Amino acid sequence: MAGVIYSIEKLSFPQIDSLDRDKTITIMAVSPLEEHGPHLPVGVDMFTAEFFARHTAELIIEKRPDCDVLMFPTLPLGTQVYKHIGSFYIKPGTLYDIVYNTGRSIARYGFVNIFVINTHGPPKQFVTIESACRKVSRQHKVRMVSLSGGLAVKFLKGEMYDQISRKLNRQFTDEEKYLLKHDFHAGWWETAMTQHLYPDLVDESYKDLKPCLQELMSKKVLAPNNDWPGYYGAPAKADTDFAKASIEVFTEHVTGLILRSIDGEDIADELTSPFYKYPFFRPFFKRNLMIGLAVVVFVVLVVLVLRA
């Protein structure tokens, strides 16, 4: 039956096997439990990823009623989390293995369109998931794509502000653009999203929280706070209109990219985060570096022995 969103855990294996492999889009949400300030629950990233996965599935069915969507249970996993009560960390290599092996299983069952949505923003999270997707795609000749890295960076760089402004019917001020540029953890956007999705889980104290700002890569503190309050951004700016406008913009981008992909276009490079090109963000960088150094030392020792 076309035009249906299925939860894979609710299907029997004959039901899964009956799905049209070329017209079934598999969507997987991957995001951890992590502290999100004094005003938000630790499930913010997981809730947001689940929402975008489901909302994207609904839009795909709307635009391609001849397709089905197969939803995979959310993987509440993340690396490079804040070391704080409520955060649950796994090693990049472990995250890679889980995403890779899950994607490989889906691909081995014959499904060729696999998309991963992640709303946890550190570079290692993006790169680890992208690395796993690329390996599954290469080995099994399928399209497994991480949808989040490139789009998240575009948002932080301000490339989506105009689109969101049009949805809001107002322009962002220079101050607001500055705040959004440094809004990457439990700040304006995530507080607004949680207000929209789970308003009862947002503590009203967010209205009195002052901006706490830091450069994402250099970690330079821009708006100092003697005791880190568990967030970076401006939570007090949050409102549900902003959340709704950003949802429209993000899902328009994501849905359009998925449709292009299932039509045969290669979108992986377009969606890859800029961090992917740096080897030290790769999941096995330290291990590979140590192996490389060991090989060099071994070769040097062999050469010295032979010359002796």
Secondary structure in CASP SS format (residue, H / E / C, confidence):
PFRMAT SS
TARGET T0000
AUTHOR 0000-0000-0000
METHOD secondary structure of the structure
MODEL  1
M C 1.00
A C 1.00
G C 1.00
V C 1.00
I E 1.00
Y E 1.00
S E 1.00
I H 1.00
E H 1.00
K H 1.00
L C 1.00
S C 1.00
F H 1.00
P H 1.00
Q H 1.00
I H 1.00
D H 1.00
S C 1.00
L C 1.00
D C 1.00
R H 1.00
D H 1.00
K H 1.00
T E 1.00
I E 1.00
T E 1.00
I E 1.00
M E 1.00
A E 1.00
V E 1.00
S C 1.00
P C 1.00
L C 1.00
E C 1.00
E C 1.00
H E 1.00
G C 1.00
P C 1.00
H C 1.00
L E 1.00
P C 1.00
V C 1.00
G C 1.00
V H 1.00
D H 1.00
M H 1.00
F H 1.00
T H 1.00
A H 1.00
E H 1.00
F H 1.00
F H 1.00
A H 1.00
R H 1.00
H H 1.00
T H 1.00
A H 1.00
E H 1.00
L H 1.00
I H 1.00
I H 1.00
E H 1.00
K H 1.00
R C 1.00
P C 1.00
D C 1.00
C C 1.00
D E 1.00
V E 1.00
L E 1.00
M E 1.00
F E 1.00
P E 1.00
T E 1.00
L E 1.00
P C 1.00
L C 1.00
G C 1.00
T C 1.00
Q C 1.00
V C 1.00
Y C 1.00
K C 1.00
H C 1.00
I C 1.00
G C 1.00
S C 1.00
F C 1.00
Y C 1.00
I C 1.00
K C 1.00
P H 1.00
G H 1.00
T H 1.00
L H 1.00
Y H 1.00
D H 1.00
I H 1.00
V H 1.00
Y H 1.00
N H 1.00
T H 1.00
G H 1.00
R H 1.00
S H 1.00
I H 1.00
A H 1.00
R H 1.00
Y C 1.00
G C 1.00
F C 1.00
V C 1.00
N E 1.00
I E 1.00
F E 1.00
V E 1.00
I E 1.00
N C 1.00
T C 1.00
H C 1.00
G C 1.00
P C 1.00
P H 1.00
K H 1.00
Q H 1.00
F H 1.00
V H 1.00
T H 1.00
I H 1.00
E H 1.00
S H 1.00
A H 1.00
C H 1.00
R H 1.00
K H 1.00
V H 1.00
S H 1.00
R H 1.00
Q H 1.00
H H 1.00
K C 1.00
V C 1.00
R E 1.00
M E 1.00
V E 1.00
S E 1.00
L C 1.00
S C 1.00
G H 1.00
G H 1.00
L H 1.00
A H 1.00
V H 1.00
K H 1.00
F H 1.00
L H 1.00
K C 1.00
G C 1.00
E C 1.00
M C 1.00
Y H 1.00
D H 1.00
Q H 1.00
I H 1.00
S H 1.00
R H 1.00
K H 1.00
L H 1.00
N C 1.00
R C 1.00
Q C 1.00
F C 1.00
T C 1.00
D H 1.00
E H 1.00
E H 1.00
K H 1.00
Y H 1.00
L H 1.00
L H 1.00
K H 1.00
H C 1.00
D C 1.00
F C 1.00
H E 1.00
A C 1.00
G C 1.00
W H 1.00
W H 1.00
E H 1.00
T H 1.00
A H 1.00
M H 1.00
T H 1.00
Q H 1.00
H H 1.00
L H 1.00
Y C 1.00
P H 1.00
D H 1.00
L H 1.00
V C 1.00
D C 1.00
E H 1.00
S H 1.00
Y H 1.00
K H 1.00
D H 1.00
L C 1.00
K C 1.00
P C 1.00
C E 1.00
L C 1.00
Q E 1.00
E C 1.00
L C 1.00
M C 1.00
S C 1.00
K C 1.00
K C 1.00
V E 1.00
L C 1.00
A C 1.00
P C 1.00
N C 1.00
N C 1.00
D C 1.00
W C 1.00
P C 1.00
G C 1.00
Y C 1.00
Y E 1.00
G E 1.00
A C 1.00
P H 1.00
A H 1.00
K H 1.00
A C 1.00
D C 1.00
T H 1.00
D H 1.00
F H 1.00
A H 1.00
K H 1.00
A H 1.00
S H 1.00
I H 1.00
E H 1.00
V H 1.00
F H 1.00
T H 1.00
E H 1.00
H H 1.00
V H 1.00
T H 1.00
G H 1.00
L H 1.00
I H 1.00
L H 1.00
R H 1.00
S H 1.00
I H 1.00
D C 1.00
G C 1.00
E C 1.00
D C 1.00
I C 1.00
A H 1.00
D H 1.00
E H 1.00
L H 1.00
T C 1.00
S C 1.00
P H 1.00
F H 1.00
Y H 1.00
K H 1.00
Y C 1.00
P H 1.00
F H 1.00
F H 1.00
R C 1.00
P C 1.00
F C 1.00
F H 1.00
K H 1.00
R H 1.00
N H 1.00
L H 1.00
M H 1.00
I H 1.00
G H 1.00
L H 1.00
A H 1.00
V H 1.00
V H 1.00
V H 1.00
F H 1.00
V H 1.00
V H 1.00
L H 1.00
V H 1.00
V H 1.00
L H 1.00
V H 1.00
L H 1.00
R H 1.00
A C 1.00
END
